[in-house]
Amino acid sequence: MASNQVLDDISEKIASGLRLLGGAKQEAESQVRSIVEGALQQLDVVTDERMLVQEAMLKKSQQDMQDLVERIKTLEEHMKDLESKA
């Protein structure tokens, strides 16, 4: 469970960062943001926008493949008709 280890590491770093920074709110927020951003980069997280683009590309590819399957079926039927007439 590498994800759990990463999350535990994040929690530990956040707590450590808050203790070190004490009451300095801006510095604490900056430290936490930096830690979380680093952790998210390790987890290879994508944005909603990028995910939507990937989903649209997949949907189009699936439709293109289905169109090609139908076209192949039509061509195969046409070939059978030509062979039976020959």
DRENKE-896420 format. One line per field, with one value per atom (N, C-alpha, C): residue number from 0; atom name; x, y, z. Coordinates in Angstrom, 1 decimal, padded with zeros to 4 digits. Layout:
N
fike = c(NUM, ...) $
numar = c(CA, ...) $
px = c(X, ...) $
py = c(Y, ...) $
pz = c(Z, ...) $
//
This chain:
86
fike = c(0, 0, 0, 1, 1, 1, 2, 2, 2, 3, 3, 3, 4, 4, 4, 5, 5, 5, 6, 6, 6, 7, 7, 7, 8, 8, 8, 9, 9, 9, 10, 10, 10, 11, 11, 11, 12, 12, 12, 13, 13, 13, 14, 14, 14, 15, 15, 15, 16, 16, 16, 17, 17, 17, 18, 18, 18, 19, 19, 19, 20, 20, 20, 21, 21, 21, 22, 22, 22, 23, 23, 23, 24, 24, 24, 25, 25, 25, 26, 26, 26, 27, 27, 27, 28, 28, 28, 29, 29, 29, 30, 30, 30, 31, 31, 31, 32, 32, 32, 33, 33, 33, 34, 34, 34, 35, 35, 35, 36, 36, 36, 37, 37, 37, 38, 38, 38, 39, 39, 39, 40, 40, 40, 41, 41, 41, 42, 42, 42, 43, 43, 43, 44, 44, 44, 45, 45, 45, 46, 46, 46, 47, 47, 47, 48, 48, 48, 49, 49, 49, 50, 50, 50, 51, 51, 51, 52, 52, 52, 53, 53, 53, 54, 54, 54, 55, 55, 55, 56, 56, 56, 57, 57, 57, 58, 58, 58, 59, 59, 59, 60, 60, 60, 61, 61, 61, 62, 62, 62, 63, 63, 63, 64, 64, 64, 65, 65, 65, 66, 66, 66, 67, 67, 67, 68, 68, 68, 69, 69, 69, 70, 70, 70, 71, 71, 71, 72, 72, 72, 73, 73, 73, 74, 74, 74, 75, 75, 75, 76, 76, 76, 77, 77, 77, 78, 78, 78, 79, 79, 79, 80, 80, 80, 81, 81, 81, 82, 82, 82, 83, 83, 83, 84, 84, 84, 85, 85, 85) $
numar = c(N, CA, C, N, CA, C, N, CA, C, N, CA, C, N, CA, C, N, CA, C, N, CA, C, N, CA, C, N, CA, C, N, CA, C, N, CA, C, N, CA, C, N, CA, C, N, CA, C, N, CA, C, N, CA, C, N, CA, C, N, CA, C, N, CA, C, N, CA, C, N, CA, C, N, CA, C, N, CA, C, N, CA, C, N, CA, C, N, CA, C, N, CA, C, N, CA, C, N, CA, C, N, CA, C, N, CA, C, N, CA, C, N, CA, C, N, CA, C, N, CA, C, N, CA, C, N, CA, C, N, CA, C, N, CA, C, N, CA, C, N, CA, C, N, CA, C, N, CA, C, N, CA, C, N, CA, C, N, CA, C, N, CA, C, N, CA, C, N, CA, C, N, CA, C, N, CA, C, N, CA, C, N, CA, C, N, CA, C, N, CA, C, N, CA, C, N, CA, C, N, CA, C, N, CA, C, N, CA, C, N, CA, C, N, CA, C, N, CA, C, N, CA, C, N, CA, C, N, CA, C, N, CA, C, N, CA, C, N, CA, C, N, CA, C, N, CA, C, N, CA, C, N, CA, C, N, CA, C, N, CA, C, N, CA, C, N, CA, C, N, CA, C, N, CA, C, N, CA, C, N, CA, C, N, CA, C, N, CA, C, N, CA, C, N, CA, C, N, CA, C) $
px = c(000.8, 000.0, 000.9, 001.5, 002.4, 001.6, 000.3, -000.5, -000.7, -000.9, -001.0, 000.2, 001.3, 002.6, 002.9, 002.5, 002.6, 001.7, 000.5, -000.4, 000.0, 000.6, 001.2, 002.3, 003.1, 004.3, 003.8, 002.8, 002.2, 001.7, 001.0, 000.4, 001.6, 002.6, 003.7, 004.4, 004.6, 005.3, 004.4, 003.1, 002.2, 002.3, 002.2, 002.3, 003.6, 004.7, 006.0, 006.2, 005.6, 005.7, 005.0, 003.8, 003.0, 003.7, 004.3, 005.0, 006.2, 006.9, 008.1, 007.7, 006.6, 006.2, 005.5, 005.0, 004.2, 003.0, 002.9, 001.7, 001.8, 002.8, 002.9, 002.0, 000.8, -000.3, 000.2, 000.7, 001.0, 002.1, 003.1, 004.2, 003.7, 002.8, 002.2, 001.4, 000.6, -000.2, 000.7, 001.7, 002.7, 003.4, 003.8, 004.4, 003.5, 002.2, 001.3, 001.0, 000.8, 000.5, 001.7, 002.9, 004.0, 004.1, 003.8, 003.8, 002.7, 001.5, 000.4, 000.7, 001.2, 001.5, 002.5, 003.5, 004.6, 004.0, 003.1, 002.5, 001.6, 000.8, -000.1, 000.7, 001.9, 002.7, 003.2, 003.6, 004.0, 002.9, 001.6, 000.5, 000.0, 000.6, 000.3, -001.2, -001.6, -003.0, -003.2, -004.4, -004.6, -005.8, -005.8, -006.9, -008.2, -009.3, -010.6, -010.7, -010.1, -010.1, -009.3, -008.2, -007.4, -008.1, -008.8, -009.6, -010.7, -011.4, -012.5, -012.0, -010.9, -010.3, -010.0, -009.4, -009.0, -010.3, -011.3, -012.6, -013.2, -013.1, -013.7, -012.9, -011.6, -010.7, -011.0, -011.2, -011.5, -012.9, -013.9, -015.2, -015.1, -014.4, -014.3, -013.6, -012.5, -011.8, -012.7, -013.5, -014.4, -015.4, -015.9, -016.9, -016.3, -015.0, -014.3, -014.1, -013.8, -013.5, -014.8, -015.9, -017.2, -017.6, -017.3, -017.6, -016.8, -015.5, -014.7, -015.2, -015.6, -016.1, -017.3, -018.2, -019.4, -019.0, -018.0, -017.6, -017.0, -016.2, -015.6, -016.7, -017.7, -018.8, -019.5, -019.7, -020.4, -019.5, -018.2, -017.3, -017.2, -017.2, -017.2, -018.5, -019.6, -020.9, -020.8, -020.3, -020.2, -019.3, -018.2, -017.3, -018.0, -018.7, -019.4, -020.4, -021.1, -022.1, -021.3, -020.2, -019.4, -018.9, -018.4, -017.9, -019.0, -020.2, -021.3, -021.8, -021.6, -022.0, -021.0, -019.8, -018.7, -018.7) $
py = c(-001.2, 000.0, 001.2, 001.5, 002.7, 004.0, 004.0, 005.2, 005.5, 004.5, 004.8, 005.3, 004.8, 005.2, 006.7, 007.0, 008.4, 009.3, 008.9, 009.7, 009.9, 008.8, 008.9, 009.9, 009.8, 010.7, 012.2, 012.4, 013.7, 014.2, 013.4, 013.8, 014.1, 013.3, 013.6, 014.9, 015.1, 016.3, 017.6, 017.5, 018.6, 018.9, 017.9, 018.1, 018.6, 018.1, 018.6, 020.1, 020.3, 021.7, 022.7, 022.3, 023.2, 023.4, 022.3, 022.5, 023.4, 023.3, 024.1, 025.6, 025.8, 027.1, 027.9, 027.1, 027.7, 028.4, 029.7, 030.5, 031.3, 031.1, 031.9, 031.4, 031.9, 031.4, 031.3, 032.4, 032.4, 031.4, 031.3, 030.4, 028.9, 028.7, 027.3, 027.0, 027.9, 027.6, 027.3, 028.1, 027.9, 026.5, 026.1, 024.8, 023.7, 023.8, 022.7, 022.6, 023.7, 023.7, 023.0, 023.4, 022.8, 021.2, 020.8, 019.4, 018.7, 019.2, 018.6, 018.5, 019.6, 019.6, 018.6, 018.4, 017.4, 016.0, 015.8, 014.5, 014.1, 015.1, 014.9, 014.6, 015.2, 014.9, 013.5, 013.0, 011.6, 010.6, 011.0, 010.2, 010.2, 011.1, 011.2, 011.5, 012.5, 013.0, 013.9, 013.8, 014.6, 015.6, 016.7, 017.6, 017.1, 017.7, 017.3, 017.6, 018.8, 019.2, 018.1, 017.7, 016.7, 015.4, 015.0, 013.8, 013.8, 015.0, 015.1, 015.0, 015.6, 015.5, 014.1, 013.3, 011.9, 011.1, 011.4, 010.6, 010.9, 012.2, 012.5, 011.8, 011.8, 011.1, 009.6, 009.0, 007.6, 007.3, 008.1, 008.0, 008.0, 009.0, 009.2, 008.0, 007.5, 006.3, 005.1, 004.9, 003.8, 003.9, 005.1, 005.3, 005.0, 005.5, 005.2, 003.8, 003.0, 001.6, 000.9, 001.3, 000.7, 000.9, 002.2, 002.5, 001.6, 001.4, 000.5, -000.9, -001.4, -002.8, -002.9, -001.9, -002.0, -001.9, -001.1, -001.0, -002.3, -003.0, -004.2, -005.3, -005.3, -006.2, -006.0, -004.8, -004.4, -004.9, -004.6, -005.0, -006.5, -007.2, -008.7, -009.2, -008.7, -009.1, -008.8, -007.7, -007.3, -008.3, -008.7, -009.6, -011.0, -011.4, -012.7, -012.7, -011.5, -011.4, -011.5, -010.8, -010.9, -012.3, -013.0, -014.3, -015.3, -015.1, -016.1, -015.8, -014.6, -014.3, -014.8, -015.0, -015.3, -016.8) $
pz = c(000.0, 000.0, 000.0, -001.1, -001.2, -001.0, -001.4, -001.3, 000.2, 001.0, 002.5, 003.1, 002.6, 003.1, 002.7, 001.5, 001.0, 001.9, 002.1, 002.9, 004.3, 004.9, 006.3, 006.3, 005.2, 005.1, 005.0, 004.2, 004.1, 005.4, 006.2, 007.5, 008.4, 008.4, 009.3, 009.0, 007.7, 007.2, 007.6, 007.4, 007.7, 009.2, 010.0, 011.5, 011.9, 011.3, 011.6, 011.2, 010.0, 009.5, 010.4, 010.8, 011.7, 013.0, 013.6, 014.9, 014.7, 013.6, 013.3, 013.1, 012.4, 012.1, 013.2, 014.1, 015.3, 014.8, 015.2, 014.9, 013.6, 012.8, 011.6, 010.5, 010.4, 009.6, 008.1, 007.6, 006.2, 005.8, 006.7, 006.5, 006.6, 007.5, 007.7, 006.5, 006.0, 004.8, 003.6, 003.4, 002.3, 002.4, 003.6, 003.9, 003.6, 004.0, 003.8, 002.3, 001.7, 000.2, -000.5, -000.2, -000.8, -000.6, 000.6, 000.9, 000.1, 000.1, -000.6, -002.1, -002.7, -004.1, -004.4, -003.6, -003.8, -003.7, -002.8, -002.7, -003.9, -004.3, -005.5, -006.7, -006.9, -008.0, -008.0, -006.8, -006.6, -007.0, -006.7, -007.0, -008.4, -009.2, -010.6, -010.8, -010.1, -010.2, -011.4, -012.1, -013.2, -012.9, -013.6, -013.4, -014.0, -013.6, -014.1, -015.6, -016.0, -017.4, -018.3, -017.8, -018.6, -018.6, -017.6, -017.5, -018.5, -018.6, -019.5, -021.0, -021.3, -022.6, -022.9, -022.0, -022.2, -022.5, -021.7, -021.9, -023.2, -023.7, -025.0, -026.1, -025.9, -026.9, -027.0, -025.8, -025.8, -026.4, -026.1, -026.7, -028.2, -028.7, -030.2, -030.8, -030.2, -030.6, -030.7, -029.6, -029.6, -030.7, -031.0, -032.1, -033.4, -033.6, -034.8, -035.1, -034.0, -034.1, -034.5, -033.8, -034.2, -035.6, -036.1, -037.5, -038.4, -038.1, -038.9, -038.9, -037.8, -037.7, -038.6, -038.6, -039.4, -040.9, -041.2, -042.6, -043.1, -042.2, -042.6, -042.8, -042.0, -042.2, -043.5, -043.9, -045.1, -046.3, -046.2, -047.3, -047.4, -046.3, -046.4, -047.0, -046.7, -047.3, -048.8, -049.2, -050.6, -051.3, -050.7, -051.3, -051.5, -050.5, -050.6, -051.8, -051.9, -053.0, -054.4, -054.5, -055.7, -056.0, -055.0, -055.1, -055.6, -055.0, -055.4, -056.8, -057.3, -058.7, -059.7, -059.3, -060.2, -060.6) $
//
